[in-house]
Structures are given as C-alpha cells and as structure tokens.
Amino acid sequence: MTDATAFWTVARVTGRLLRETLPQPGAGEVQVRTLVSGISRGTEAIVFAGRVPPSQHAAMRAPHMAGAFPFPVKYGYAAVGETPDGARVFALHPHQDRFVLPAASCVPVPDAVPTPRAVLAANMETALNIVWDTAPLPGERIAVIGAGVVGLLTAALFARIPAARVTVIDIEPARAGLAAHFGCGFALPEHAPDGQEAVVHASGSEAGLRLALSLAAFEARIVEASWFADCAPSLPLGEGFHPRRLRLISSQVGSIAPAMRGRRTHRERLALALDLLADSAFDALLEPPTAFADLPEAMPRLLRGGLCHVVTYRSEACSA
C-alpha cells in the first residue's frame, strides 16, 4: 500500500491537503507519480465556491473526482505524471501527488510537449470541441469573446483556418498582446466589430453573451462555451434575434461535438489536444508554478484571475 496526498475543498473557499492510502495497481492499472497539475480557473472556481447547482451535481462530476458536491470534494482534471517505467502521461485527475488509474485513462504525453505545457491538454480538448461545434469556414469573420485560457486556445485554432479573420474581445486591454501572439486581432467590447459570421462566447458573463448576440451577422452561429452555474443570465431574444435567424449553440466538452461524434473517441480527442500542444507558442498561457504544499493557502488567490496556473510536485518538473 502507498500513501498519497490530495487537495480537497472541504468548505466554501477552503481547501486542505488530506492523506489517503492507495491500493496496489490491479490488472490493467498503473500507479502515477504526479509531476505537475493545472488549475482550470473557470470550473474550479465554481466548485471551490460551492456553486455547482444541485441539478448539475451528476453532470459536473469529473472522471476521477472523489467526494460529493458541494463539500467535501476532490476535484480537478489536468494532471501530468510519470509511470514506474518513466513514461509521461496526462490524466483527468484531481490535484494529488500519486494516484492509481486504469492504464486506458492515462494518455501518453508526446516527446515534443514539455511537462508544464501538457497541463493545458484539458483546456485544449475543450477548445478543440468548441471548434468542432462552430464548424468554421475559410475566410469567415470569427469573434471570440473572453481572453481566458479556453478563449485564447480556441482563437489560436481558428487563426489556423485559411483567410479567417479572428478577433479576440476582452475587457482587459493587456490581453491584446496575447491575441496578437496567436495571430488574432483584438478589441475592447465597445469597439468590437459587428457582422461576425461565427461568435464564440467564453467570458462567463451575461454582458459577454449579450455582446455575442449583438455582433452576430445574418444566420450567424453563436457558440456558448461558458458555464453560468447557478446564475441565470437575461438575454435579449427579441429585437433582431429572430429576423437575423441567429443560431445559439451550446458547447460542452463532456460530449464530443456532433460533427465528430462516432468518428473520434474521448481518448482520441484528448490525444489530439496533446499533439496540438507541440507548439511552443502556448507557453504564453502558463503562469509561474506554485508548490503543491502551498495550494490550500494559495488557491483563493489563484482562482481570482489570470491564465493557467501550474502546480508543481517536485522542483525538476518545471524544467522537464
């Protein structure tokens, strides 16, 4: 038997490191020693604050979480670790220094992807699913509202489409440099271009979703990639919504987008997300690391804003 330490949310905005005993790996299982994990701010902030609606408790369960909503719960889904044979793997596992999983739940990290960057795989998988849901065309005008990690990853994928004109829209002028870094334009909400043929909303705010509706061109697709948890945004679905024949589409990573459903498994989608992270441009989305031992004290601050925060479990992981 092996001891392990995991981060648990034990009350509203309160985390602790708790010990547990791991079983020996059975047939088809593997023990993983964690190198780094990533904090997915949007969802983890909702969980940390106890804001998961009771109606969504089952739907919001992460693949390998423990406990139950609202508390206590062990949550997270971006762990990169090492198997006993030295292979690096990504797993949708909470923040924990060691864990045992079925080998099929551990996806190999490509040699071209450094360990810290690999924590972006879960968010890249979400971005990939958003792109599949959007079904963009060459030459389209595309807006992405919200320059968080998921929004910027999505915009970066859109920017690879021939002749696409991609604009990232955010309330923070400082995000303009990141948009340019990924080959996209940038605008503050008050200067956002209208006539957009596809709009992705990833800001998690009612104002952002209202802006998405206002920017959409005739018969445009508006893909809602945010999750409002226990909030109920009010939308202006009168005025031009019907005359412009707008389509409002929900995108959620728990199900593969219809365009690729039956063609890719969840594991294949995650493996593709890891392959896409071979581009060093994505290092711009990583913040300096926090030691796992400091996570209970640091988590409230880390969830207030920023990009992808990396949690490190041993010093050499930061340069692996």
C-alpha positions in Angstrom: 0.0 0.0 0.0 1.2 3.5 -0.8 0.3 6.8 0.9 -0.8 9.8 -1.2 -1.8 13.4 -0.5 -4.7 15.1 -2.3 -6.2 18.6 -2.3 -9.8 18.7 -1.1 -12.3 21.5 -1.0 -13.8 20.9 2.5 -16.0 24.0 2.8 -16.7 27.2 0.8 -13.4 28.7 -0.3 -11.5 26.4 2.0 -9.0 23.7 0.9 -6.9 21.2 2.7 -4.3 18.6 1.9 -5.5 15.2 3.1 -3.7 11.9 3.3 -5.1 8.7 1.8 -3.9 5.2 1.1 -3.6 4.0 -2.5 -4.3 0.3 -3.4 -1.8 -1.6 -5.3 -2.5 -1.4 -9.0 -4.6 -4.3 -10.3 -4.7 -5.8 -13.7 -4.7 -3.1 -16.4 -4.0 -0.3 -13.8 -0.9 1.8 -13.2 0.3 4.0 -10.4 1.3 7.5 -11.5 3.6 9.9 -9.7 2.4 13.4 -10.4 4.9 15.9 -11.8 2.5 18.9 -12.3 -1.2 19.7 -12.4 -3.0 22.6 -13.9 -5.8 24.8 -12.4 -8.8 25.2 -14.7 -9.9 28.5 -13.2 -13.5 28.8 -14.5 -14.8 25.4 -13.4 -12.6 25.1 -10.3 -13.6 28.5 -9.1 -17.3 27.4 -9.2 -16.5 24.2 -7.4 -14.3 25.9 -4.8 -17.1 28.4 -4.0 -19.7 25.6 -3.7 -21.7 27.0 -6.7 -22.5 23.8 -8.5 -26.3 23.7 -8.8 -27.9 20.6 -7.3 -29.5 19.8 -10.6 -26.0 19.5 -12.1 -24.2 17.5 -9.4 -24.2 14.3 -11.6 -23.3 16.1 -14.8 -20.4 18.0 -13.2 -18.7 15.0 -11.7 -15.1 14.9 -13.1 -13.9 11.5 -14.3 -11.8 10.6 -11.2 -13.1 13.1 -8.6 -14.0 11.9 -5.1 -16.5 13.1 -2.5 -19.7 14.9 -3.5 -20.8 18.4 -4.2 -20.8 20.8 -2.6 -18.3 19.6 0.0 -16.1 17.8 0.7 -14.9 17.2 -2.8 -11.6 16.3 -4.5 -11.8 18.0 -7.9 -9.6 18.8 -10.9 -8.8 17.3 -14.3 -5.3 18.3 -15.5 -2.6 16.1 -14.1 0.7 15.2 -15.8 2.7 12.4 -14.2 5.2 9.6 -14.6 4.6 5.9 -14.6 7.0 3.4 -13.0 8.6 2.8 -16.4 9.4 6.5 -16.8 6.7 7.3 -19.3 4.9 10.7 -19.0 1.2 10.6 -19.1 -1.8 13.0 -18.9 -4.8 12.1 -16.8 -8.1 13.8 -16.0 -7.3 13.5 -12.3 -7.6 15.9 -9.3 -4.6 17.6 -7.6 -2.8 14.7 -5.9 0.8 13.6 -5.6 0.2 9.9 -6.5 -2.8 8.1 -7.9 -3.8 4.7 -9.4 -5.9 4.7 -12.6 -6.7 2.2 -15.4 -3.9 2.5 -18.0 -6.5 3.3 -20.6 -7.3 6.6 -18.7 -3.6 7.7 -19.0 -2.8 9.3 -22.3 0.9 9.5 -23.3 2.4 13.0 -23.5 4.3 13.4 -26.8 8.0 13.9 -26.6 7.6 17.4 -28.2 5.4 18.6 -25.4 7.2 19.8 -22.2 5.7 18.7 -18.9 4.4 22.1 -17.8 2.7 22.8 -21.1 1.0 19.4 -21.1 -1.3 20.6 -18.3 -3.1 22.7 -21.0 -4.4 19.4 -22.5 -7.8 19.5 -20.8 -8.4 23.1 -21.9 -7.1 22.4 -25.4 -9.5 19.5 -25.6 -12.3 21.9 -24.7 -11.1 24.4 -27.3 -11.0 21.6 -30.0 -14.5 20.6 -29.2 -15.6 24.3 -29.5 -14.1 24.5 -32.9 -15.8 21.3 -34.0 -19.1 22.7 -32.7 -18.5 26.0 -34.5 -17.7 24.4 -37.9 -15.7 27.4 -39.1 -15.2 28.0 -42.8 -12.1 29.6 -44.6 -12.5 33.3 -44.9 -15.1 33.7 -42.2 -15.2 36.6 -39.7 -15.0 35.0 -36.3 -15.1 36.6 -32.9 -14.1 35.0 -29.6 -15.4 36.9 -26.5 -13.3 36.2 -23.4 -9.5 36.1 -23.5 -9.1 33.4 -20.8 -7.2 30.2 -21.5 -10.1 28.5 -23.3 -10.9 31.6 -25.3 -7.3 32.1 -26.4 -6.8 28.4 -27.2 -10.0 28.5 -29.3 -8.9 31.7 -31.1 -5.5 30.2 -31.8 -7.1 27.2 -33.5 -9.4 29.4 -35.5 -6.4 31.5 -36.6 -5.0 28.5 -38.5 -8.0 28.4 -40.8 -7.1 29.9 -44.2 -8.2 33.5 -44.6 -10.2 33.5 -41.4 -10.3 36.9 -39.7 -10.3 36.2 -36.0 -10.9 38.9 -33.3 -10.5 38.3 -29.6 -12.7 40.6 -27.4 -12.0 41.2 -23.8 -12.4 43.9 -21.1 -8.6 43.8 -20.3 -6.5 45.8 -22.8 -3.4 43.8 -21.6 -4.8 40.7 -23.4 -4.2 42.4 -26.8 -0.6 41.1 -26.8 -1.7 37.5 -26.3 -4.3 37.8 -29.1 -1.6 39.1 -31.5 0.8 36.3 -30.2 -1.7 33.8 -31.6 -2.3 35.7 -34.9 -5.6 37.3 -33.9 -6.9 40.8 -33.8 -8.1 42.3 -30.5 -10.9 44.7 -29.5 -12.4 46.0 -26.3 -16.2 45.3 -26.1 -17.1 48.9 -27.0 -15.0 48.6 -30.2 -15.9 45.1 -31.2 -16.6 44.6 -34.9 -20.1 43.6 -35.9 -21.1 41.3 -38.8 -19.4 38.3 -37.3 -20.3 35.0 -39.0 -19.3 32.9 -36.1 -19.1 34.1 -32.4 -17.8 32.0 -29.5 -18.7 33.3 -26.1 -16.2 32.2 -23.4 -16.3 35.1 -20.9 -18.7 33.5 -18.4 -20.6 36.8 -18.1 -24.1 37.9 -19.1 -22.6 41.0 -20.7 -20.4 38.9 -22.9 -23.3 36.8 -24.1 -25.4 39.8 -24.8 -22.4 41.2 -26.8 -22.2 38.0 -28.8 -25.8 38.3 -29.9 -25.3 41.9 -30.9 -22.2 41.2 -33.1 -23.7 38.3 -35.0 -24.3 38.6 -38.7 -27.4 37.2 -40.5 -27.7 33.5 -39.8 -24.5 33.5 -37.7 -23.7 30.8 -35.3 -23.2 31.8 -31.6 -21.4 29.1 -29.7 -21.9 29.4 -25.9 -18.7 27.9 -24.3 -19.2 29.4 -20.9 -21.0 27.8 -18.0 -23.1 30.0 -15.7 -23.5 27.5 -12.9 -26.1 28.9 -10.5 -26.6 32.2 -12.4 -29.5 32.8 -14.8 -28.4 35.4 -17.5 -31.1 37.5 -19.1 -30.9 37.6 -22.9 -32.4 40.0 -25.4 -34.0 37.4 -27.7 -36.4 39.9 -29.1 -35.3 42.7 -31.5 -33.1 41.3 -34.2 -32.6 37.8 -32.9 -35.4 36.2 -35.0 -35.1 38.4 -38.1 -31.4 37.6 -38.3 -32.1 33.9 -37.9 -29.4 33.5 -35.3 -28.4 30.1 -34.0 -27.4 29.7 -30.4 -25.4 26.6 -29.8 -24.2 25.1 -26.5 -20.7 23.6 -26.5 -19.6 21.3 -23.6 -16.6 19.1 -23.5 -18.4 16.2 -21.8 -19.8 15.1 -25.2 -18.0 15.0 -28.4 -19.3 17.6 -30.9 -21.8 16.1 -33.4 -19.5 16.7 -36.3 -17.0 14.2 -34.9 -19.2 12.0 -32.7 -18.8 8.4 -33.7 -15.5 9.3 -35.5 -13.4 10.1 -32.5 -13.4 8.7 -29.0 -12.8 10.8 -26.0 -9.3 9.4 -25.7 -8.5 10.2 -29.3 -9.8 13.7 -28.8 -7.5 14.2 -25.8 -4.6 12.7 -27.6 -5.1 15.2 -30.5 -5.2 18.0 -28.0 -1.8 16.9 -26.6 -0.4 16.7 -30.2 -1.6 20.3 -30.8 0.4 21.5 -27.8 3.7 20.7 -29.5 3.7 24.4 -30.5 5.8 26.5 -28.1 3.5 29.5 -28.6 1.2 28.0 -26.0 3.8 28.6 -23.2 2.5 32.2 -23.1 -0.6 30.8 -21.3 1.3 29.4 -18.4 1.9 31.2 -15.1 4.8 30.6 -12.8 4.2 27.5 -10.6 3.0 27.1 -7.1 4.2 24.2 -4.9 1.6 21.6 -4.1 2.2 22.0 -0.4 1.2 25.7 -0.7 -2.0 25.0 -2.5 -4.5 25.3 0.4 -3.3 28.8 1.2 -2.8 29.9 -2.4 -6.0 28.6 -4.1 -8.3 31.5 -3.2 -5.8 33.9 -4.8 -5.1 31.7 -7.8 -8.8 31.4 -8.7 -9.3 35.2 -8.8 -7.9 35.7 -12.3 -5.1 35.1 -14.7 -4.2 32.3 -17.1 -3.3 28.7 -16.5 -1.6 28.2 -13.1 0.8 25.3 -12.8 1.0 23.3 -9.6 4.4 21.5 -9.2 5.0 18.4 -7.1 8.8 18.3 -7.4 11.3 21.0 -8.4 12.6 19.3 -11.6 9.1 19.2 -13.1 9.3 22.8 -14.0 12.1 22.2 -16.5 11.1 18.7 -17.7 
